[in-house]
Amino acid sequence: MATSTHFPTLLTRFFTQRLTQQQHVSPHTISSYRDTFRLLLQFSKTRLGKEPSNLTWEDIDAPLICDFLDDLQKSRGISARSRNLRLTAIRSFFRFAAFELPAQSEPIQRILAIPSKCYTHRQINFLNRAEIDALLASPDGNTWSGCRDRAWLLLAMQTGLRLSELTGLTRQDVHLDAGAYVHVIGKGRKERCTPLTKQTTAVLRAWLTRLPPGDGQLVFPNRNGSRLSNDGVEYLLKKHVETASSLCPSLKSKQISPHVLRHTAAMELLQAGVDTTVIALWLGHESVETTQIYLEADLAMKEKILAKVAPHEGSVDVYQPDDTLLAFLKSL
């Protein structure tokens, strides 16, 4: 087999050529795929006792990948959905490999045939208006970090930006003149502009005065001026949720992640009567079907629909419990 088609060489080309140059995928996708293969190679090294650079196509087969995915769920406790995301990255690479290695078609097809894991599609979590107000009031406006956190919390819940879009936002992406909006390049490298309310515009304008001038500067840096990490945002959000819980106890029973802020923005639009096709454009969804989850989560909307439906006629029956002996036999 030619050196150019060795497993390590082809994996390198997958990242440097296929993903970056040909498909122009987002940095977030590259990071996700990179982490998947880093974990797979570490698992293979432990299982096979071979350094990743010495792996062959015969080493990386369907049984090994299935064991790897199962191990992720057992040892790391990842969800079925996260497991499927790892499998998506692996399939993407082996589809690329199938064109480069027709002789390896059969083992590659076995890998591509690995099924996704079924999981329960739970209703989304989101914040109501009282919870939103309590969360926005939690940062200390007398401190630099408090002003920053209030600004990104408000922006996240008004625009529905993804976490990667929020932390990567720069000055040149924020336009605060007439018709204020933020410009982002989101999932699938899709550009979109999201308008800002007067309140969000005022808060962002005040926050930007606290930053040194300069184009290309991050809008929400950490103390060192670098980009906030995902873990850093999650830590800050958790801290502010704990503070807000004293004002709004319902927050204590909710699991609130940065993505919940995105769900909150979508639910605010839906409850204001905005059509789901518009919400899909607002959030940068690839398909309007993705936006249907918000319809399923809005109990108030379902209750309004129910009130418009003529009730069915029904009589009230009087329940008679079974004889104790028959009840015992039924329970066996």
Order of alpha helices (4+ residues) and beta strands (2+ residues): alpha-alpha-alpha-alpha-alpha-alpha-alpha-alpha-beta-beta-beta-alpha-alpha-alpha-alpha-alpha-alpha-alpha
